Amino acid sequence: MFIIDRFEGDWAVIEWDGKVFNFPRVLLPEEAKEGDVLKLAAEVDLPTTNDRRKRIRQLEDRLFKG
């Protein structure tokens, strides 16, 4: 369970599993408020990841293979 403990400027202080961490407030819904329980989901953007890896390999090839 992710709980919004409080807001500090541009950050939301989130409590999770007995730990506290900062999370960018701009990534939360506008209506989020102190005490709200959050559902968070993440997914890997494979096309963008693969494009980035390809560009990095190309830069490495240019840099190290000349």
N, C-alpha and C positions, 0 to 999 in steps of 0.2 A: 504494500500500500504506500503510495506517494502522497504525502500531505503537505500542503503549503503552510509553512509555519508563519512566515511573515514576508514582507517586501522590504528591500533595502535598495532604494534608487532603482536602477535598471535590472536588479536581480530579485528573483524569488528564492527564498531560503526554503529548501525542500527537506522534509524528514523522510527517511526510508530505512527500514530495518535497523533502527537505533542509531543511524548515522545522519549527518546533516551535510548538505552540499548546496552550492549556488547554481541556479539555472537561469538562463536569460529570460527575463520577463516578457520580452517581445515574442517569444515562442509559445507563450501560453495564450489561451483564449482571453479576449478582452474582459469577459465576465468573471474570470477566475479571481477568487478572493481568499483571504486567510482562512484556514480551516478546511478548505475544499480538498477532497480526495481526487487525485488525478489518475487517469488511465493513460499510460504512455505506450506507444508502439513504435517500433523502428523496423525499417526494411532496407536491404542493400539495393542500391540502384545499379544493377549490373551493367547496363549499357554505358552509363557515365563512368563507372569504375573501369571498365575495359578500355574506354577511350583514353582515360587518364594514364593507364598503364602503358598503352601503346605510345602515347606522346612521350612519356618518361623514357621508354626503351629507345625511341628515336633520338632523344636528346643524349642519352648515354652513348649510343652508337656514334653520334657525331663528336662527342667529347672525347671518348676513349679510343675510338677506332679511326678517327681522323679525317 
